[in-house]
Structures are given as structure tokens and as C-alpha cells.
Amino acid sequence: MSHHDHDPVFNTSENPHFQDVLAQSLQNPARRGLLRGGLGLAGLAMLPGCATLTAGQAASPSALGFAAVEKSLLDNVMLPPGYQYSVLHATGDALDSALAAYSNKGLESDDWSRRVGDHHDGMDIYYIDANGRYSEKETARAVLCVNHESSADSHFLHPNGQTSNKVSGKKFTQFGDWDLGARPELEVLKEINLHGVSVVEIVKSPQGWRIKQDSALNRRITPQTPVRISGPRAHIEQIRGFMTTRWDTAGAMSRGTLNNCGHGKTPWGTYLGCEENWAYYFQTTAGGSAFPAKEMASLKRYGVASAAPASGVTKAAGQGWHTVSGTDDRFSRWNLAAVGATAEKDFRNEANTFGFNVEIDPLAPNATPVKRVAMGRFAHEAAVCSLPQAGQPLAFYMGCDARNEYIYKFVSAAVWDPRDVGGGLVAGDKYLSEGKLYAARFDASGQGEWLELTMADPRIANHSAYKFANQGDVLVNARHAADAVGATKMDRPEWGAVNYRNGEVYFALTNNSAANRTPTKTDPANPRAYMDMDGKKGMGNPNGHIIRFKESGHQASAKSFVWDIFVFGAEEDSGDANLSGLTAKNAFSSPDGLWFSKATGICWIQTDDGAFTDETNCMMLAAIPGQVGDGGKVTVKNKMVVGGVEQTGMQETFLGAALGEAKLRRFLVAPKGAEVTGITETPDGRTLFVNIQHPGELSKPQSSGGAPQSVWPGNQGYGVAGRPRSATIVITRKDGGLIGL
């Protein structure tokens, strides 16, 4: 989401930015020869365990088959000639016919747990066979799961924006900006319940896909839905000790899921909703006991509001959900103040119940969702599975979406058995409750290592910044554990994706700021530090890049990998910063969503940008990927002005083969103010589902009287016009052909 652009950095560890790593590598004779000899990653592919995968691969196309979409500032979805879209569902659409159609005037005071949520994000599709069971093959009946990330633009959800504070007369405005007074209950309930996941049955007719209202499968998972806490059997009681609250004193259950951004789909057919920026919803008010130093260190490392507002302060972080008058714990749970005698008497541990992957069975509407603690707690951004191989463990690759955070991998203890397809949450217990959690280190040699997060590592057991009690503590405070082992700080790891043609893993590194990326603070995996050409976004790495890696031996359980940078985002006229040679047809900034098509092999890139939006709205591009090592070593020339002083520097890195306009071009441009995020596809490659999030994001509150920045999709005839709405769209070719080719 765009509000990340000014997030503070909570990773204050001393983990290197890899100038030191580079120096150490050059002291190693073998690596020194590798680097100085110019072998690069193409040569690394010849090293043991790095053989190129070729067997069973379908040939990739040599060029994309559509005309590139031009940059656009229009308030509509722009597609290539020969393509069309329709809206499947949008914020507020009723899942039950008993509810009135969405007014788009903020009048709905009914139960939003039966309406489609807001801020559509990650999603996936689950087909249903003739017997009502999960099918890996396409049918005309399916369930679509869609994440709902935020309520940041909540002034569109109430008749006149958020209600004035009766004390100060001021308005509640944007996410993270509220007055210190009591909020109205119905407004807060609406904002709470528009979060989570929409599980909606869809059916295909000759006219295309549509939602099936009143389906028994239609379901909303909200921040109030009971969920089960799951973890390794040997450590589950340790984990539950962090989860105890007044609502469940045993810590075995918690409530709901929040700020779901990227997602995952398991090989057995369940959905993973990934909890990203959950920390911003909590506040600690005055009147409680002081947090012990260890708990305070945890709160700070995760960016949770950890102190009462100072005297005289009129604004504080959070949504103000805890300010609703009374003792109803639907609202008091958002206040972390230690007001009770023990943790079982208040909600001081409530924040510990968020930051996980939440597994949902889309075809079992009565099944209780499960939080998978073994996969670690952080700001989860997608959980993408390795290519399943019978008899081998599964790996799930995960980003922690904040500047200077890490890329993680979870490897299952159980090995994959294809007979578990359709096994629901029972299969989830088998594969996601037991395993090993790792954080990635990207070395200057072009190789990398997976660092296991375990109490058996003395660096974790003896970590001075946070004293771990046990392995359960390591999983709940995974950020601290990754600090301890020296994982690589990255430029905001967002979505990951696995290339189905060769198993290689891609991650979008959206951007970073001058506070973290200067010419003296670059490293090979995060090599750029420069000034945005038109000054709109400042300095650091404002346009982001996409990194990719190949596991040694193509094994999900590998402890090492080789890596390079697939492509750098840039404006086409940005000089030395445009290392990938982008043009007006494929220039982009701030890659966020990533997704590979099984049908075509296309890598779809979605953006969430603020640096390029003076020229074009956010976009989606199609790319034909190669493989790790198809390029070589390059030298990045960095220059920026810090404190009035010009800094320059040179940074070597590994860059994949140039794509050019033939293999990378713009496919879609979004309406005004929108982020493009969330994508899935029918197996035949002829229908794309894409999410358009927060159109009109920069609009002023409704109470200001100004016109919204966007009025999409109402301006295209969907629903009642007037206010913008997030939505899922369905894209097809008019001739029924394959998308993108």
C-alpha cells in the first residue's frame, strides 16, 4: 500500500549492507578468482548443485503478443487493443440477497461481515467438481478468495467521512491519524469488518464469470472470526504463552485476521491469507503497568505503538478502534495497556496474535481458520510454494514487507504426498505445523545461504538485543531471530512468485529511502542509491527492483542458492539508474505484486507507486523470464545529495539478460490513485482476475466538499456512481485467445 512510503524503519540491527561481505569475499581465494575472473552467475550455474533445469519444460515464447499500453492518467482501466474487462465484485457488494444493494453513499449500517470487503489485494481461485469437492482442473464453478488489506480511505465508507471528535471538533482522517476522543461504534464495526478475506462462489456462463449470491460457500473471514493457533507440537505451549488474553486465557484461540496483503495457495487446495501491516491498528493508552524491557523490545521491533500518547499530543498512531465507549472487548482488544493483574485479565498480548499466515479452507464454510505459527511472525507478504515433488519437503517463500526487512523460507518436515490434494486443514496441520524456518543471506559472490532460525544457533541463544526463552519465542519474534543470524536487509520485500517452468523464485523489492540506501549503504542485492529524476519521490532506491534465486540442486530444502537481479524499475530517462534499459513502453516503478502463469509462462508484475505517478497511474506489466545467470556482472554508478553534500559510489551486482520491449511491456494501467495488486488466472490461460485497490487514494475526506480523485468503477457503469471502490476485474481477449501471447 502507498502509505508504506513514509514508514519508519524498525530494523535497527547491525546486520551488514554487504560492503563488509564483499571485502570478506575478496579475501577468499576461490571467491576472489570467481569475481575477478568475471565468471558471474552464468559460470555459477556450472558449479555443483547449480545445474540448469531443462527436463519437462515447455518452450517459452520469444516475444509478447500484444501492443504495449501507453502511460495513462485517465480514470479507467486501460488495456491493449483486443482486450476487455468487466467488474466481478466491488467493495460493499452483498453476498446475501437479504441485504440491500450497496448504496455507495456510506449508508450501510448492516452486518459488513456479509458484504465484500474493501481494499482488494491477493487472491486465488479454487475449482469445484461435480461432487462438490476441490478440483485441480477447471470447471464452471469455483470459489474466489480475496484479501481485504485496509480501511485507509474510510472517509468513503461513511456518509460524510469519519465522525467529528465531539471534544476537539476535528475529523478522523487517514490511516494512522486519529484524534484522541471516542469513536462511534457503528463506524468502527464497519471498518473492522471490511478487513479480512472474502470467500465467494463464482460461476461461469456464456456471458462470463459472475458471483453466486446466497451460496452456502459465501463467507467473510473478518478480524472477529475465531481462529485456531497452530504450531510445532514440541513448542505449542510456549507459543500459547504469548497468546493469552482475556478472550482466551489458554492462548489456544484468537480472533480474526487483519491487513491481509499477499497470499498463498497450498498444493492441497487451501488459501493462505498473509497478515502484513497489522501493527498499526494497536495503541497503548495511559493507566496500565509499564511493559518489561523484553516485551518492549518486541513491540518496538514490530513497530507496534508501545507507549501512551504524550501530554498535549492531539494525534496518535492507529485507527482509534479502542476508543469506542464502554467495555465491549471487540474494541478494547485494540488497546495493549496492561491494565489487569495478569495477561489473562487484559489484551496486552493481543498484538502477538497477529503477523502470521492464516490458512482457510475455501470449500469448508464451517471450518475454523488456522494461524500457522511455525511459518514465523512478521509483516507477511505472500507465501508462495515451491514446485511440489512427491517424496520431497515443501518450501514456502515469504517476504517481510517493510524497509530493511528480510526474505524467509519455511520447509515442511513432512514430504509431499499427492494423495493429500483436497485434504483441507487436516493436510495443513500435516505440512504447516512442523518444519524449519530460515532467513536469507545474499552474499557478494552471487551465492546465498538460508540461515535457520533455531535456538540451537548460539547467535540466537545468546542474542543481546532480545533474550529468547525458547523456540516458541523464536517463531513469535522471528524478526529478532533473523537479526541475530545476520540475514540480509532488503529494499522492502513484497510478493514472491515461483517460475513454474524451472522452479526459480522471484521477489519484488518495492523501494527504499535515503535513510537506508545511500552510495555508502548499498550492497550487491540492493545496489542502487540515486535521486528520482523529477524529484517526486526523493532519494534512495525510489523505483525498486526484482531479485530472483535458484535453489542448489533445485531442492526446496536446499541450504544455499545463486541469485541475480531480474529487472530494475526506472523511469526511461533516468540515466545511470536505468540499468535494465527501460523505454516509454515498459518503464515502471515500485514493483509489488508478482505472479507466474502456468499456461503461458508470463511473469506478471504489478506496481504500487508514488515516484512515477506524475506521468502515469500504477500498472501491470508482462515479462518473459529467462533464468538465473543469463546475464552477468554489472557496475552500478550511484549518485545522490545527502545533507547538501553530493555522494557517489560504485556497486557491483549481477543482472539478468536485458528483456527489451519484446519481453517486457505494459499490459494494464489502473484508474487514478489505484494500486494494481492481486492476480490469478484460469488454467487455460484465457481469463485473468486482477484486483484494483484504493482508486482515489489521494482524495480529500468527503467532509471537505472536494471531488474524489477517482470515481471508478461507477464511471464505467458498475453500481452507483459517485465514490471510488476497490474491485476485482475479469480480463479476456475479445477473440478468446491466450492472455498476453
N, C-alpha and C positions, 0 to 999 in steps of 0.2 A: 504494500500500500504506500501511497505517496507520503503519508505522514512519517514514514521512516526517515525522510530526508534530513531531519534535524535531531534524530535520536541521539542521546548521549551514549558514550561507549562505556560498557560495564566490565570489559575485559582489561584489567589493569595488571595482568600477569607480565612477567619478564620474558615470555616466550619470544624467540628471535624473529626478526623480519627477514632473516637469512643472508645478510651481509656476512655474519659470523659463520653461517653454514657454508657459504661459498668459499670463504677463506679456509675452513677446515677441509672442504672437499679438495681444494687445490694442494693441500698438504698430503693427501692420499695419492701415492704414485699411480695406482691403477685409474682412479678417477681423474687425476691431473692429465694423464695421457689421453683419456677418453674425451675430456673437454678441449684440450689444446689441439688434439688431432682432428677436431671438427667432426667426430663420428656422429654426434647428435642422436636424435631418437630413432632415426632410420636404422642406425647401427645398433642401438639398444634392442631393437626388435630381433636381432640375431643372437642376443645373449640367452643363456639357459632360462627357460620358463617364459620367454617372450615371443614365442613363435606366433606368426600371423595365422589367424583362424580363417580358413577358406572353405572347409568341407561343409556342404549343405547350404551355402549362402546363395541367395538369388542375386543376379547381377543388378547393380544399382544403375539407374538411368544416368545418362551423361549430361542431361540438361533438364531444367524445369519446363513445363509446357504451358505456362500462362504468361500473359503480358503483365509486367510489374505495375503495381498500383502506385500512382503518384502520391506525393505528400498531400495531406489534406487537413484543413482546419474547419471542415464542414461538420454539421451536427447530424451525422448519419454514419452507418457502417458502409465503407467503400470497399468494393470487391473488383476483381478483374472482369473484363468483358466475358460474357458467357456464364457467369456465376450469379446466384441469387440466394437470398436468405429470408427466413421467417422467424418470428419470435415464438419460442416454445412456452416459456413462462417467465414471469417477471415478479419483482418484489410485491408481496401482498396478495398475489393470486390465491383464491380459495381452493383448498384441497377437498372440501366438502360442499355439496350443493346447498346445504343448510345455511352456509354463510353467504352474505351479500357479496356481489362483485366488488372489487377494490375501487374505492371512490377516487383515489389519488388526490384527496384533499386533507388527509391526516385525520379523518373522522372515525376510523376503525378503533373501537374500544373493546371488541370481542377478543376471543382467545387466539392470539397470534401463534400459538402452538399448532394451529390448523391452517395456517397460511404459509405460503412460500416466504422464506426469509429474505434478508437484504444482503447486499454486497456479495453477489455470486462469485465463487472462486473455484478451487479444484473440484473435479467431478469425474465420475466414471459410469459406465453402463453395464448392466447385468441382465442377460437374456434368460427367459423363462420358457421351458419346454412344455410339451402338451400335458405333462403330468404335474405342472406347477413347480418343477424343480429347476435349479440353476443349470444353465446350458452354456458351454463354451462356444457353441455355434449360434449364428444369428437367427433369430426368429422375429415374428411380427409383434412380439410382446416382450417388454423389458421394464426394468426399474432403473431410473436415473438418480444417482446420489449426487447432491450438490452441496458444497460447503458454503456457509454464510459467514464472512470474516468479521464484519464490523458494523457499528452503528454511527460511524463518524459523521455522516451527513444527516443526523437525526432531525434537523430542522425541517426536512421534507416529510417527516413521518407524523408530525403533529400539526394541527390546524394552522398555528401561527409560529411555528418553531417551538423550542422548549420554553416552558412557562417561566415568567419572571420570578426572580427571588423576591419574596414579599418584604424581606428585610432591606436589601440594597436596591431593589428595583432593577437590577441588571439581569441580563439574559444568560441562560446556559447556552453556550455556542458550540464549539467544536470539540472533538475527541481530545481529552486531556486538558480541558479548560472549563471549569465549572465554578460557580460561586459557592461560598460557604454557607448555604442555607438548606432547608428541607425541600426535596423534590417531590412532585405529585406522583402518587402510587401508580396510576394507570399509565402515565408516560414511561415510567421506569419499567413496568412489566412489559410494555410493548418493546422497549429497547432490549431487554433481556431476551425475550422470546424470539426476536428476529435473528438472533445468533444461532449457531449450531449447524445442523445438516438437514436438508430436505430430501426425503426418500419418496419418490413419486413414480407411480406406474405410468408408462407411456406405451402407446400402441401405434402401429403403422398401418396406414390406409393408402389408397391410391393418391390421396392428396398430401401424403407425408405423415410425419410423426406428430402426435398430439398427446396431451396429458389425459389420463383417465380419472376424472373426478369421482370421488366416493369409492375408489378402490380400497380393498381391505389392506393392501400393501402401502398405501399412502401414510406417511409418518413423518413427524418432526422430532428430531433429537435436539433439545434445547439445553441451555445452562441449568435447567431444573430437572432434567431427566435422570433418574437413578442409574448409576453405572457401577460396575464391579471393579475393584482394584486387583490386578493380577501381577505376579512376579515370580521369580525363582522360588521353588519350594524351600530351599535352604535359607532363604533370606526374607521370606514374606512377612514374618512377624517383625523383623527390623524395619521393613518398608511401612507396615501399618502404623508403627510408632510415629512416623512423620505425618500420618493422615488423620489422626484422631481429632475429632471436632465435636461440638455439642450435638450435631446432627447424627453422627455415628461415632460413638465413643470407642468402638473397636477398630476403626480405621479400615474396615473391610469394604466399605462402600463410600462413594462420594456422589456429588450431584453435577451432572451435565458436562458439556464441552463448550469451549469458548475460543473465539478468534481462530477459526479453522481456515487455514490458507491452502497450501498444497495438500495433496492426498496421496494415498497408495491403494493399489489393488493387489490382493493376495492371489497366489496361484490356485487356492482352493475356493475362491469366489466370494470373499468378503471385502469390505471397504475400510480403509484406514483414514479417519479424519485427523489431521495433524494440527495440534494446538500451538499457535505461533505467538503472537504478542499478547498473551494472557496477563502479563504482569501489570499492565497499565490500568486494569479495572479495580485494583485494590487501593485502599487508603488505610492509614493507621491514625486514628484520632487520639486526642488527649484523654487522659483518665486511666490509661492502662499501665501495667508494670513495664519497666524497661526490658527490652529484649537482651538476653545474654549475648556475649560477644560472638559466639559461634553462629547463633541464629541471625544476628545482624549481618555477619559476613555472607551468609547465604542469601538473605534478602537483597543486599547490595549487588551481589554478583549476578543476580537475575533481574535487577532493575525494578524490583518491587518497591512501591512507596513505603518507606520504612520509618517514618517519623511523623509526628503530628505537625500540622501547619504552624509556622512561627507566628507569634503575636503580630497582628496588623496585616498579615498576608490575606489578600482577598481572593486568590485563586489557588487551586491545588490540583495535582495530577489525579486522573481517574475520571469516571463517569458520574460520580456523585450518587450511585445507586444506593449506597449505605445510608444516605441522608433521609430516606423516607421515614416519616414519623412512626413511632410505635416499636414493638419488639419482634415483629414478624421476621423470622430468620431468612426469608427469601431476600431480604435487603440487608440485614445486619451481618450476613456472612461475608459481605464485601469489605467489612471493617476488620482489620487484623489486630486491633488493640487487644492486649492481654488483660481483659477486664475480669476474668474469672480466676478462681484459686488455682485451677489446672487447665491444661489444654482441652480437657473434656468438658469444660464449662464455658468455652467461648469459641472463636473462629481464628485464633492466632495461626493455626496450621492450614487454613483454607487454601492459601496460595500454593502449598505443597501438593494439592490435589490436581493442579493443572500443569501443563507443559509436557504432555505425553501424546503418543499415538493412541487413538481411540478406535477399537475395532467394532464394526457394525455389520450384522448380517442383513443385507437388504431384503431378503426373501423370508425373513422370520420376524414379523412385526411385533411379536411379544417377547423377543429375546432381549435380554439386558446387555447393553453395550459394555465393553471391557477396556479399561486403560492398561496398556502394556508397558509396565514399569521397567521390564528387562531391557527395553529399547532406549532407555535413558530419558532424562528430563532436561529439556532446554526449549528454545523457541523453534519448534519443529516446522520445517518447511519441506513437505513431501517425504515419502518413504517408498522408494522405488525398489522393486525386487529384481534380483539377478535372474538370468535365464535358468529356469528350473531344470535340473538334471536328476533323473531318478538315481537314488542311492547317494546323492551328494547334499551337503547342507545348503540352505538358502541364505542369501545375504540381502539385507535391506539397507539402502544408502540414503542418508538423511543430512540435510543442511540445517544449521542453526542460524536463523535469519536475523542477524544484527552485524554491524560493522565489527571487524576484528574477531569474529567467531569462527567456528570450526565445521569441518565435514566429518560425519560419523558413519560407522558401519556396524550393523548388528548381524551376527552369524548364528543361525539356529543350531542348537545341539542336535535336534532330530534331523535326519536326512529325508529328502523329498520322496514321497510315495504318491504317484499319480492317482492312486485309488482314493486319496483324500479330497479330490475335486468334489465340491458340493458339500463338504463336511462342516461348513458353518463355523461357529465359535468353538466347537469341540476341536476342530483342526487347528484353530487359532491358539487354543491352550497348548496343543502339541508343539507348534513351531515357534510361538512368540513368547512363551513364558520362561523358556530355558535357552541360554545361549551366551555368547560373548559380545561385549560392546567395545568398539575401537574408535579412536580418533585418528585423523590423517595427518601425517607429516610429509610435506612436499620438499624434497631435497634439491639442491642446486645442480645435481648431476642429471636431472631429468628422471630420476627414480623417486620412489616414495615408500613410506612404511606405515603400516597400520599398528598403532600403539594401543595395546589392550588396557582397558580401564579396570584394574583389579587391585584389591588390597594386597595381593602378593607382590606387587611392584613397590619397592621401597620408596620410590619418588612420591607415590600416593600415600602410603602408610605414614610417611614422615613429612607430609606437606605442611609447611608452616603457615600459609595463608588461611587454611581451613583444616582443622584436625578431624579426619574421618574416623568414625567409630567402627564401621563395619562395611561390608559390601553393599548392603541395602542403602547406606549413606552415600556410597559412590554412585549408585544408579540415580538417586534422587538429586544429588548435587554433581551431575556429570560435567557441568562446565568447570567446576573447580578441579575435578579429576583430569580433564583434558589440559587444563593449565599445568598441572603437576608433571605430566609426562612430556610436555614440550610440543604439543600439536601446533600446526601452522595457522596463524591468524590470517583469515581470508577477507576479501572485499565483499562482505555480505553474502554468504552462500544462500541461495534461494532454491528453486526447483532443481531436482536431479532428474535424469532420464537415462534409460538403458537402450542402446542401439541393438535392436533385435537381430540385425544382420551379423554382428560379431561380438556382442556382449560387452562392448566398451561403455563406460559410464561418463556422462556429461553433467556438469553443474554450472548453473548461471551464477555469476558473481556480479551482482547488480551495480554496485558503485562503492566508493569510499570518499572520505572528505580529507581536506588538507590537514586536519588534526592527526590523521593516521597515515596518509600517503604523501610524503614529500620526497624529493630526489634522494634524500638520505635515509628514507624509511621504505624503500621498495625491496622486493625480493623476486626471484625468478617466477614464482607462481602468481605474484601480484606486482607486476613490473612497472606499471605506469604511474607517473605523478606529473600532472600538467595542468594548464589553465584552460577552462572552457573558452572556445574561441570568441563567443559573443558575450561572455561574462554572465550568462543567465544562471549558471549552476556553480560557479566558483571554481575551486581547485581540488586536486587530489586525483581520484580516478572517477570523474563525473559520468562517464559513459559506460563503464563496466566491460566485462569480457566473459567468455565461456571457456572453462577448463575441461579437459577430458582425461581419462586414465584407463589403462588396460591392466587387469589383474595378472599377476605372474601365473603362467600355465593356464590362464582363463578359468581359474578356480575361484569360486565365491569365497572360499575360506583362506585365500592367499594372504600372506602377511606383508607382501610387497607389491609394487606396481610401477609402471612407467607412465609418464604424463606429458602432455603438451597443451598449448592453448589453441582451441579450435578457431576462434574468431574474436577480434576486438571490436566492441562497439565504438562508433565515432561519427561525427559529422563529416561529410565528404571533403570539406575544405579545411580540415583541422591539422594539416601539415604532418609533422613527425608523429603525432598521436594516432594518425590513421594508418596503423601498421597493416591492416587487412585490405587496404586499397578499396574501401567502400566508395560507392558513387551515389548520385541522386536516386538511383533505382533501388539501392539496398542499404543506405545509411540508416543506422538505428542507434538507440541509446538505452541503457539500463535494462538489459535482458532479465527477465523474471521467470515466466513460465517456460518450461521445456517439455517436449513430448515427441516420441517417435511413432510413426505409423508402421504397423506391421504389414499393411497391404502394399505400401509404396516405398518404404524406407526413408521417407522425408523426415527431417528433423524440423519441428515447428518451434519457432522462437517468439515469445510474447513479451511485450515491454510494459514497464511501469515507470514512467519517466517524468522528469521535470526539467532536464537540461536541453531537450530538443523541441519542447512543446511550443516555443515561439514560432517554429516553422511547420510543425505537423503534430497532430494528435498521436496518441500511443498507437501501436501497430502490432501486427503479426507477420512474420516472415517465414518463408520456406527455404530450407537448405538441404542440399545433397551432401551428406557427410562422407569423408574418406575414412582414414583410420589413424590412430596414434602413430606418429613417426613419419607421416607422409610429407612433412615439411622439413624444417631444420632449425638451426640456431640463428637467432637474430639479436641485434643490439638495439635496445630502446633508448632514445635520446629524450631525456626528461628536462623540463624547464618550467619553473613557476616562481612567483614572487611571494615570499613569506616575510611578513613584518616589514615590508618596504624594501627587502633585500632579495635580489634575484638568486635563486638556487638552481644549479644544473647538476646533472648526473647521468651516468650510463649504466644500463642494467641489461645483462644478457638473459635471454629466456629461450624457450622452444615454441615455435609457432607452426601450426599445421599448414598444409598447402593452401595457396590462395584459391578462393572459391570463384570470384568474379561474378558477373551478373547472371551467367548461365546456371550457376549452382547456388546462388543466394539472391533472392529478390523479395520485394514487399508484396504480400498477398492481401492484406486487410489493413485498413485504417479505421480506428474507432471514432465514435462521436466525441464531442467536446468534453474534456475533463475526465474521460473514462480511462481506466486501465483495462488491458486485454489479458485475461487470466482464466485458466481452466479450459481444457480441451479433451475431447475423446472422439472416437470415430467408429462407425460400423465396420465390421470385419472385411466387407467387400471394398472398403476404401472410397465409397461413393457418397457418404454423408459425414459431415463434420458437425459436432456440437461444440460451440465456443461460448464462453461467458464474457459478458461486457459488464464491468464493475464500476460503480460510482460515477456514471455520467453526471456532469455538472458539479464535480467535486469542489471546485473553487467558487461556487455560488455563495452569495451572502445569505444569512438567515432570512427565512420568509418574512419575519417581522420588519426587516429593513425596507421592504417595499420594492426592492430591485428585482429585475427579471432574472430567472435562473440562467446559469451559464449554458445549460443544456435543457432541452425538453424531450429528448429521446427516451423511449420509443413512441411516445404519444404522437410526435410529429410525423411518424410513419404509419399512423392508423392503428396502433396497438393500444387498446384500453382507452382510458380517459386522458386526454391531453392536459398539459399544464405544468407538471413536475416531472423531473427525470426519475427513472427507475433502473436498477440493475436487472439484467435479464440473461437468459440462455437463448442463443440463436441456433438455428439449424441451417447449414450451408450445403448447397448442392450445385452441381453443374446442370445447366439447362438441358444439355444433351444426355444427362445421366451418366457421364463418364467418371473416371477416377479423378479425385481431387488432387490438383497440383501437377498432374502429368499431361 
